[in-house]
Amino acid sequence: MTSDFEKRLSEESLSPVIRHYFSKTLYPDHMPPQRLGKFQKEALREAVTRAYEKSPFYRQKMSDAGVKPQDFNNLSDLAKMPFTTRDELRKDPWALLACDKKDISVIHVSTGTTGGQPIYTIQSWKEYYLTTSVNYPRLQPIEQEDLCFVALPYEMSAAGLDFHTRFLAGHQAAVVAAGKGGAYSTPEKTIKLIRDLRPTIVVTSPSHAITLAEAADAASFDLTGLGLKKMWLAGEGCSPAFRNRIQKTWGAPVNFNYGATECGIIGIECDTHHGYHIAQGHVLVEIVDPKTGQVLKPGEVGELVITCLLRFDTPLIRYRTQDLGCLEPRPCPCGVPLERFHLKGRLTDQIVLQGTSYSPVYLENFLMQLPEVGNWYEFVVRPDDNQQLKIRTEPAPGIKATPELAKKLAAKMGAAVKVPCEFELVSKLPRPTRKAVRVVYE
């Protein structure tokens, strides 16, 4: 029987490269590397050609750089293309348009955590359907009998709706639109739904996973009894140590997903937890020097630059994410052939101490290994003091906050990160309804 997706793939309106590669082999994580590489090369050429012919924004960029679509014959030729930046997208909501406005069906807005004006992500229906229907079943083995709980924002942000559509249309699984931080999606009501419906899959953010766990504890509901198959975390940075706490609290294996409203899905973590597998059916990933823009070698840390391969009506080429990471050259023990990368934090979130930059996620990994420390904390940055790290945190349940404990924690954390530390123990920190803010400035 021909699926609805296969019918859509056979439409003449779709790019020939998409019909050729995804009509027979739908799943990129099953593709041999040679076939996947051919797809990426052809998809890149198609995206660049469409951008040159239909997008005034990209035609001007290519003209300024002195390049044309025929100059892009290999993936390495992508370096000839100028970068696309956040500031450029903020200037004009329709900057990436390479089709008629009447063909646009989906518009999302960036969450705005990096400041500045919002960024609008605009897609046609066939683009959106493609990006949410091309799946990675070896990395995300969702089955039709699964009940998927999506506890991510649905309003404005792409996060909730993207997972929702991927599970619903791509895997034909049932989905509960739990949401996060909206008028109805309170932690208490979400836990009531979880208790009543017994999902097998939960997708949420790291901080919201803890917020929901606290609501479950208040309701005397043991989350470990759910028997979840999997929890996926997205939307915030998360250290391995914090992930371990969430796994213990929920009694479920937890993997990370990485994406952006502007780009969609970028990376998916496998069960070995050795970095993110690149969603190579969706994107090309480059690592560049943040200052020079030069493409770096595997293993070298730089800024992630993303080119979308399934977007031709609203192409996004060489987009600077402001996230730091490095490519992993070694094959993954899990056997999935997709390339991998490791995230190293955000350019804008780095904490400078004694002349060295530290990622909050890196620091969190040491902090969460201290059993006396609770799940809520802030790294306090003081412009007049970059010689020591101040940490404001709740003590773990049952632990009494004392000056002696603060000194003990400061000594342990300082020895781990090789920077003097100061602890401020507080009874309770505010619970976020949006993304958790881990770095505050005083």
N, C-alpha and C positions, 0 to 999 in steps of 0.2 A: 504494500500500500504506500502511495506517495504521501509524504507528510506535507503539511502546509508550508513548512520552511523550504522543502525541496521544490514545491511549486513556485514559491517566490524566487528561488535561486534560478529557476528556468526562465524567468521573465527577461525579455530582451532589454529592458531598461537597466538591468544590472551589468556591471563591468564584466567583460569576457574573462578577465583574470580570476574574478571571484567564482564565476560559473565553472571554470576549468578546474580549479584546485579544491573547491569545497562541495561540488556536487557528488563526488565519489568518496572523498575522505574529509569528513566534516570536522574532525578533531585534530588540531595542531599538535597535541601532545602524543598522538599516534603516528604523526608523519615522520618518515625518515629525514634526517638532517638535509640531505641533498634536495629532496622535494620541497622542504620548507624554505630552503635558501632560494630556490628558483621562484617560489611564490613571492617571497619578500622582494626579490629583485624586480619582478614584473609589477607587483603592487606599488612599489616605490616609483617606478617609471610612470605608471598610470596616474598616481596621485600628483606627481610633479607636473605632468602634462596637463591634467585637468586644472590644476592651480594656475598654470601659466596661461591657459586659454580662457578661463572663466572667472578668475579672481583678480581684480585690479590690484589688490593688496600684494599678492605674491608675484604678479607679473612685474610690478614695480621693483620688488625686492630682487628678482632675478635679473632684471634689466640693469639695476644698479651694480650687481655683482658680475655682470657680463657673462651670464650662463643661460642656456636654453635647455629644454627637456632632453634633447638628444645628447647632452653632455652627461647624463646620468645613466651609465651602463652597468655599474657595479655598486654594491652597497657602500663601498668606501668613497664613491663620488658624492655622497651626501654631504661631505665636508665642504663642498663647493658652495653649498647653499647658506645664505645668511641665517642667523638665529631668529626665532620669533620670541618676543618677550611679553611678560605680563603687562607692562606699561602700554605696549602697542595694542593689546586686546582691550585694555580699559578705555582707550580713546574712542573706539567705535564698536558698538555691540554687533554690527553686521560685517565686521572687517573680513571674516573668513568666508563670506558667502561666495559660492561658486555655482549657484543655481538660482532659479526664481524664488522670490520670497514666498510665493504661494505653495512651494514644495516643502517648506519648513513645517515640522509637526511637533518638535520637542525643544523646549528651551529650559535650561537650568542656570542657576546662578551660583558662583563660587561662594564658599562659606565665609570668606573675608578674613581668615585668621592671620594673613600676612599683611593686613592693612591696605589702605588705598581704596579706590573705587572698585565696585564689583566687576567680575568678569562673567560675561554671558556665554554659555556654551549652547550653540544652536545646531540642530541636526535635522535632516530630512527623515521621513519615516523609514525608508529602506536602509539608510545608514544605521539608524537606531536599532532596527530589527536585526540587522546583520551583527552589530557589535554585541548585542545581548543574546544572540542565538548561537554564535560560534563558541563552543565550550571546551573545557579541559577536563574530561571525565576521569583521567588518571589522577589528576590533582584535586578535583572536586567531584567525587563519585556520588552525586545526588541521584536517587532513584525515584521512580514515579510514586512509590508508596510512602516516601518521606513527607513529613510535615515540617516546613521551613519557617522559622520565626525570624522576621527581619526587624530588629530593634535598632534601626538607624533612621536619621532624618529623612522624611519624604518631602517636606515643604522646601522649595527652592533648590536645595542640594540634590545632586544626582544619586547620592549613595543608596538610599533606601529603594528607590524605584529601579535602579540598575540591577541590584541583586534580586529584587522582586521579579522583574521581567526575565532575568536570566534563569531563575529557578522555574518560573511558570511556563515560559515559552520554550526555553532551551531544554529543560529536563522534564517538563510536564508534571512537575511536583506541585502539591498544594502549598500555598503561601499564606501566612498571617502577617498583615501589614501592621505590626506592633508600633512602629515609629519610635521616636526618641525626642523628648522635650517638647512635644506639641501640646495642644490644649487638652487632649484626651489621654495621651500616652504617659500617664504618671507611672512611676515605678511600682506603686501598689497595684494599679490596675493591670499592668503588664504581668506581674507575678500571678495575679488571679487568672489571667488568660493561660499562662504557662501551666499553672496547676490544673486547670480544667481540660486543656487541649493536649497536653503531653507531647510537645514537639520532639522531633528527632534531630533537627538541625537548628542551631541558633547563630545568627550573625549580629554582631553589635560592636561597639567600640570598647577598648580596654577599661576606661573609667566607668562606662555605663554597665559593664559586666559586674563591677564591684558594687555600684549603686543598686542594681537589681538583686545582688546577693544580700545586701543589707536589708532590702525590703522583704526578701524571702525569710531571712532570719527573724525579722519582726513579726512575720506571719506564721512563725514556727513551721516553715516548709523547708524540708531538706532537699536541696537541689541535686545532691549526689544520687538521690533515688530516681531521678528522671531517666537515667540510662541514655543520655544523649550520645548519638553517634559521633558528632563533631560540633565544635564551636569555631567559627571564623571571626577574627578580630580585624577591624578596618577603621580608618578615619583618624587614628592617632598613632604616634610612636609608642612602641612597647618593648621593654627589655625582656630577655629570656627569664630573668628572675621574677618579674611581675607576671609574665605568662604562667610560670610555675604556680604562683599563688592562685591565679584564676582557674587553672586546671584542677587544683586541689579543692577549691571552693565549689566548683560545678561538677566535679567528678567526670570530666570529659576531656578528650584530647583537643587541644587548641592549636590552630594554625593561623598565620597572618596572611592578610591580603593587602596589596598596595596599589593605589590608583589615585587619580585626581579628577576633579570635575571636568577640567579642560580636556583631559586625555582619555578618561575612562580607565579600564583595567590595564595595569602595567605589569604586576608581578604576583605570583601565587606561591606560597610556601608549601612544600611537601612535608610528609611526616618525619623526615630525617632532620628537619630544622637546620639545614645548611644553606641558608640564604633563600632568596626568591627566584623561582623559575620565571623567566621573562615570558609574557603572553605574546609569543612571537607571531601568532596569527593575527594579532591586533596592532602591535607596535614594534618599531625599531628603537633600541636603546643605545645611546652613545654616552661615554663619560668624558667630559672636557674639563680642562683647567679653568676654574671660575674667572681667573684674571685674563688669561691670554686667549681662551676659546679653543686652544689646540686639543685635538682628540688624544686621550691618554691610552696607555696600554692596559691590558687586563691586570688587575691587582693594584693599580694606581688609583688613589681616591680623588674624585673630582665631582663636578655637578652632573646630574642626570639630565640628558637632553632626549626628548621623545618625539618621534615621528609616527603619526597614525597611519595604518595601512588599510583600514576599512572605511575611511572617510574620504569621499570624492566630491560630495556636494558642499562640504564645509571642511576642506583640508586643513590639517595642522601639521606643520613641517618644522622640525628642529626647535621644538619648544623648550625653553629653559625652565625647569621645574623649581629651581632653588633648593632641591634636595641633594644631599651628598651621598656618594656610594662608590663602589668599585665592582668591576666585572670579575667573576670567578672562572678561571680558565679550566679547572678540573671538572670531569664528569661527576654527576651526582650519584651517590650510592643507591638512590631510589630507582635508578634506571630510566627515568624520564629524560629524553634527550634534549629538552629545551635548555637553552643557556641560562645561567644564573647570575645574580648580582647580590651584593650585600649593601644594605642601607647604613649610613653613618650619621643620620640626623639632617637638620636643615641649616642652610647657610645663615638664615636670619635668627636662629635660636641658639647659636653657639655661645657658651659662657666662657669668657676670657679670664683666666686666673694665672697670675704670675707670668703673663706673656704667652700662655698656651691656651688653645681653644679646646673646649670640652663639649661634647654633645650631651644634652639632658638625658637622652636614653642610655648613654654610656654610664653616666653617674647614677641613674636610677637602678641599673643592674647591680651595683654594689650596695646601694641603699636598701633595696628589697631583699638582700641576703641577710640583713640584720633582723633577727626574729622579734626584737623588742619594738621595731618600727611598724606602725600601722600602714594602711593602704593609701593614705592621703598625705600629700606632702607638697611643698613648694621650695624651689631653689630661689633664694633671694639675692638679687644682684644689686649691689650698691656702687654707684659710680665712683665714690670716693675711696672705695676699698676693693681692690681686685687681688688682694694677697691671700684671702681665705674664702672658703665657701660656707655661706650660711644656709642652713636647712631648717625650714619650719615644718613640723610634722606632728601628727597624732601618734601617741604610743599605741602599740597593739592592744587589743582587748585584754583586760585583766592585768595590764602593766601600769604601775603607778608612775606618773611623771615626777621626777625629782631632779635637783641639780646634779646629783651624783650620776644619775642615768644619762643626763645630757652630756656630761664630761666623758663618760664611758663610750657613748655612741660617737662623739666627736673624735675620740682617739682611734676607734676602730675604722671609721670612715676615712679619716685622714691617712691612716696607714695603707688603706686599700687604694686610694686615688692619688696618693703622694702630694696632697695639698692640705694645709691646715683647715680644719672644719670647725664650725660652731653650730650647735643644735638649739633650736627654740621649740620646746614641747608645748603643744596647745591641746585643749580638750576636744575641739572639733573645728575642722576647716569647712568652708562652704562646699556643697555638692553641686557640681556643674550640671547645667541642662544642655549646654553646647559642648564644644570640645574642651577637654580639661586643659587648664593653663598651668603648666609646670614651672614656668619661669616668671617671676614677678620682679618689678623694679621699684626700689625705694630710695 
